[in-house]
Amino acid sequence: MGILSCSALVPQEYFSIMRRLSLMGLLLIISCASFGQPPRTFDWVRASDEIVQLDPMQFHSGRVYRPGPDGGNMHVIIHARQPVTLAMTGAREWSEAQQRPETLGGLEYRCVREHVIDTTYECHLPPGQAMVLVLHDERTADRAIMKGIGVIVNRRGARDLVSPNDVQITYHSWSCLQNCVQPEYKWFLLAKEKFDVSASGKLYSVTPDYDGQRIWVKIKAQVPMTLAILPSQAADQAYDKPETLSSALAQTTCKQRGVQKIEFECKVNRGDGPQSLIALPESPIRSHKKAEIEFQTLKCLANCDLIESETAENK
C-alpha cells in the first residue's frame, strides 16, 4: 500500500509524466553545461545602522538611493518604540520641500507603510531618479503642543514631557556571498572596415587566450560572401589559392556560405593556435562592389586562471 506502480497509470498519464521528467533533466543538463563556473550567490547584507530620536509629528530623512537605468531595490530593517510611517520620495523634491514645510504632505510618496514598529521595509525604485527614505513620527499634535508650551516655560525640562521616539534603521546592501571571484571578460574590436570586394578577399587573425573563447562576426555586402574561421595556416593558403578553400571549409564548423548580411558567433580554443577569419566572394567579381565587416573577440581580463581550472576539471 502507498506504492504507485507504472502499471497503475493509464498510458496517456504515464507518458505525460515521463515527458515532463525528461524535459526537467534536459534543462538541468543545459543549465550545468552553460554555466561552467558556479553561479554567484547574492543576498542582503547588513551595511550600517542609524539611531534616530523623533519628536511627535517630526519627519526624518534617511539614506539617499540612486538606482540605475533599470531601477533598483532597497532593504532596511526598522525598530521603533512608537509607530512611524515609512515612505520613499524624490530626493530633489524633498530637499526643496525643506524650505517650505507646508508642502511636505503634497509630495509624491512611494511604498508607504504606516503604523510601523518592527518591520523589514523594501521598495522597488524607479530608474534614474534619486530617492530618499523618509520616516514620520505618528504621535498626535496635542502632545507636541504640550512640548511647545514646556519649551516656553522651561526649556531645559521640555523633553521630559514627551519622550522621544527611538528608531533604529539598519541599512543593507545587495552583496555577493558565495563564488564571488569570477573571470572578468570584455569584448575587443579586432577589425571594422569598409572595403572593395576582390577575388582575394580579406583576412583577419586572432590568437585565442583560453579554450572556448568567443568570436563574433558581422558582415554586410553587396554580393554573396563566404566567411569562415580557420587555423591561420589553412586560411593563408586559401587566401593565396582560393581553389583550396573547399577543402579548408570541410575541416571547420564555423562558416557561413552565400551570405550578404549576417551576424554569427563561434568558439575557438587556445590549443588550436592562431586562427583567422577569411572573407571571400562566392563568385568572380565583374564590377565594383562594397562590403562592411566587423570582427570582435571576448578576452579575459582578470581571474583567468579560473577558466583553466574549470577546463581541467571537465577533462
C-alpha positions in Angstrom: 0.0 0.0 0.0 1.2 3.5 -0.7 3.4 2.5 -3.6 2.3 3.6 -7.1 3.5 1.4 -9.9 3.7 2.5 -13.5 1.0 0.0 -14.4 -1.4 1.9 -12.2 -1.2 4.8 -14.6 -3.1 4.9 -17.8 -0.7 5.2 -20.8 -1.5 8.9 -21.6 -0.8 10.0 -18.0 2.4 7.8 -17.8 3.9 9.3 -21.0 2.9 12.8 -19.9 4.8 12.4 -16.6 7.8 10.9 -18.4 7.9 13.8 -20.9 7.9 16.3 -18.0 10.7 14.4 -16.2 12.8 14.2 -19.4 12.3 18.0 -20.0 13.4 18.7 -16.5 16.5 16.6 -16.9 17.4 18.2 -20.2 17.0 21.7 -18.7 19.3 20.7 -15.8 21.9 19.4 -18.2 21.8 22.6 -20.3 22.0 24.7 -17.2 25.0 22.9 -15.9 26.7 23.0 -19.3 26.0 26.7 -19.9 27.4 27.9 -16.6 30.9 26.5 -16.2 31.7 28.4 -13.1 29.4 28.0 -10.1 26.9 30.9 -10.1 27.5 33.7 -7.7 25.1 33.9 -4.7 23.8 37.3 -3.7 21.7 38.4 -0.6 21.1 41.4 1.5 24.0 42.1 3.9 24.0 44.4 6.8 25.8 47.6 5.9 25.3 50.3 8.6 23.0 51.4 11.5 21.4 54.7 12.2 19.8 55.7 15.5 17.2 58.5 15.3 15.2 60.2 18.1 11.9 61.6 16.7 9.6 64.1 18.4 5.8 63.9 17.7 5.0 64.5 14.1 8.6 65.0 13.2 10.0 64.0 9.8 13.4 62.4 9.3 15.2 61.7 6.0 17.5 58.7 5.8 19.8 57.4 3.1 19.5 58.6 -0.5 19.3 55.9 -3.1 20.4 56.4 -6.7 19.0 53.5 -8.8 20.5 52.7 -12.2 18.8 52.8 -15.7 16.8 49.6 -14.8 15.7 50.9 -11.4 16.7 49.2 -8.2 15.7 47.8 -4.8 16.3 48.9 -1.2 16.1 46.9 2.0 16.1 48.2 5.6 15.1 46.9 9.0 13.2 49.3 11.3 12.8 49.0 15.1 10.8 51.9 16.7 9.4 52.5 20.2 6.4 54.2 18.8 4.6 53.8 15.5 6.2 55.6 12.4 5.2 55.9 8.8 7.8 54.9 6.2 7.9 56.1 2.5 10.2 56.9 -0.4 10.1 60.2 -2.2 12.3 62.1 -4.7 15.5 63.4 -3.1 15.4 66.7 -5.0 11.7 67.3 -4.2 12.4 66.5 -0.6 15.3 68.9 -0.4 13.2 71.7 -1.9 10.3 71.0 0.5 12.6 71.5 3.5 12.4 75.2 2.7 8.6 75.1 2.7 7.5 72.5 5.3 3.8 73.1 4.4 4.5 71.3 1.1 5.7 68.0 2.6 2.2 66.5 2.5 1.9 67.2 -1.2 5.0 65.2 -2.3 4.6 62.0 -4.2 5.4 59.1 -1.9 6.1 55.5 -2.9 5.9 52.3 -0.9 4.1 53.9 2.0 4.0 51.8 5.2 2.0 53.1 8.2 2.0 52.1 11.9 5.4 50.5 11.8 7.2 49.4 14.9 9.2 46.4 13.8 9.5 45.5 10.1 11.7 44.8 7.1 11.0 47.6 4.6 11.6 47.1 0.9 10.7 49.2 -2.1 11.4 48.9 -5.9 12.7 52.3 -7.1 12.1 53.9 -10.5 15.1 54.1 -12.9 17.4 57.1 -12.9 15.7 59.1 -10.0 17.4 59.7 -6.7 15.1 58.7 -3.9 15.3 59.3 -0.1 13.9 57.2 2.8 11.5 59.3 4.9 10.3 58.5 8.4 7.4 60.3 10.1 6.5 60.1 13.8 2.8 59.3 14.1 2.1 60.7 17.5 -0.6 63.3 17.7 -0.2 67.1 17.7 -1.7 67.8 21.1 1.3 66.3 22.8 3.6 68.3 20.5 1.7 71.4 21.7 2.4 70.4 25.3 6.0 70.1 24.5 5.9 73.6 22.8 4.4 75.1 25.9 7.0 73.4 28.0 9.8 74.9 25.9 8.5 78.3 26.8 8.1 77.6 30.5 11.2 75.5 31.0 13.5 74.9 28.1 15.7 72.6 30.0 12.9 70.2 31.0 10.8 70.3 27.8 11.8 66.9 26.6 10.7 65.3 29.8 7.0 66.0 28.9 7.2 63.8 25.8 9.7 61.0 25.5 11.4 60.9 22.1 10.6 58.0 19.8 13.8 56.0 19.4 14.1 54.5 16.0 16.9 52.2 14.7 17.4 51.9 11.0 19.6 49.1 9.7 20.6 49.6 6.1 21.5 46.6 3.9 23.4 46.3 0.6 22.9 43.7 -2.1 26.2 41.8 -2.0 27.8 38.6 -3.2 28.1 35.9 -0.6 29.5 32.8 -2.5 31.6 32.2 -5.6 32.2 35.9 -5.8 35.5 35.7 -7.7 34.7 35.1 -11.3 36.6 35.6 -14.6 36.1 39.1 -16.0 35.6 39.5 -19.7 35.5 42.3 -22.2 34.8 42.4 -26.0 37.7 43.7 -28.1 37.4 45.0 -31.6 39.8 43.2 -33.9 38.7 44.8 -37.2 36.0 47.1 -38.5 36.2 48.4 -42.1 34.5 49.0 -45.4 36.3 47.5 -48.4 36.1 46.8 -52.1 35.3 43.2 -52.7 38.0 41.5 -54.7 38.8 37.9 -55.7 41.5 37.6 -52.9 39.0 38.6 -50.2 40.0 39.7 -46.7 41.9 38.0 -43.9 41.9 38.8 -40.1 43.8 36.9 -37.4 43.4 36.3 -33.7 45.3 34.2 -31.2 43.0 32.6 -28.5 43.9 33.2 -24.9 41.7 30.4 -23.5 39.6 27.4 -24.6 36.1 28.3 -25.6 37.0 32.0 -26.5 34.1 33.6 -28.3 34.4 35.2 -31.7 31.7 37.5 -33.2 31.5 38.4 -36.9 29.1 40.8 -38.7 29.1 41.5 -42.4 27.0 43.5 -44.9 28.0 43.0 -48.5 26.6 43.8 -52.0 27.4 40.3 -53.2 27.2 36.8 -51.6 30.2 36.1 -49.4 31.8 33.1 -47.8 33.1 33.5 -44.2 35.0 31.0 -42.1 37.2 30.8 -39.0 40.2 28.6 -39.9 43.6 27.8 -38.5 45.8 30.6 -39.7 47.9 28.4 -41.9 44.9 27.0 -43.7 43.4 30.4 -44.1 46.6 31.8 -45.5 46.7 29.1 -48.1 43.1 29.6 -49.1 43.8 33.4 -49.3 46.7 32.8 -51.7 45.0 29.9 -53.6 41.2 30.3 -53.5 40.8 26.9 -55.2 41.9 25.3 -51.8 39.0 26.9 -49.9 36.6 24.0 -50.3 39.0 21.5 -48.6 39.7 24.0 -45.8 36.0 24.6 -45.2 35.4 20.9 -44.8 37.6 21.0 -41.7 35.6 23.7 -39.8 32.1 24.1 -38.5 32.5 27.8 -38.1 31.5 29.0 -41.6 28.8 30.9 -43.5 28.3 30.5 -47.2 26.4 32.7 -49.7 25.6 35.4 -47.1 25.3 39.1 -47.7 24.1 40.3 -44.3 24.6 38.2 -41.1 25.9 38.2 -37.5 27.3 34.9 -36.1 29.4 33.6 -33.2 31.9 30.8 -32.9 34.3 29.5 -30.2 38.0 28.8 -30.6 40.5 27.0 -28.4 43.9 28.1 -27.3 45.4 24.7 -28.1 44.5 25.1 -31.8 46.9 28.0 -32.1 46.3 31.2 -34.1 43.0 31.4 -36.0 41.9 33.6 -38.9 38.7 34.9 -40.3 38.6 34.7 -44.1 36.0 36.5 -46.2 35.8 35.7 -49.9 33.2 36.4 -52.6 31.2 33.4 -53.7 31.8 34.1 -57.4 34.1 36.2 -59.5 33.5 40.0 -59.3 32.9 41.7 -62.5 32.0 45.2 -61.2 32.9 47.4 -58.3 31.2 46.1 -55.1 31.4 47.1 -51.5 31.3 45.3 -48.1 31.4 46.1 -44.4 32.8 43.8 -41.8 33.2 43.8 -38.1 35.3 41.3 -36.1 35.4 41.0 -32.3 36.5 38.6 -29.6 35.8 38.2 -25.9 39.0 38.4 -24.0 39.6 37.5 -20.3 40.9 40.5 -18.2 41.1 39.1 -14.7 40.9 35.8 -12.7 41.6 34.0 -15.9 43.2 31.1 -14.0 39.7 30.0 -13.0 38.9 29.3 -16.7 41.9 26.9 -16.8 40.9 25.2 -13.6 37.3 24.7 -14.8 38.6 23.3 -18.1 40.9 20.9 -16.3 38.1 19.6 -14.1 35.9 18.9 -17.1 38.5 16.9 -19.0 
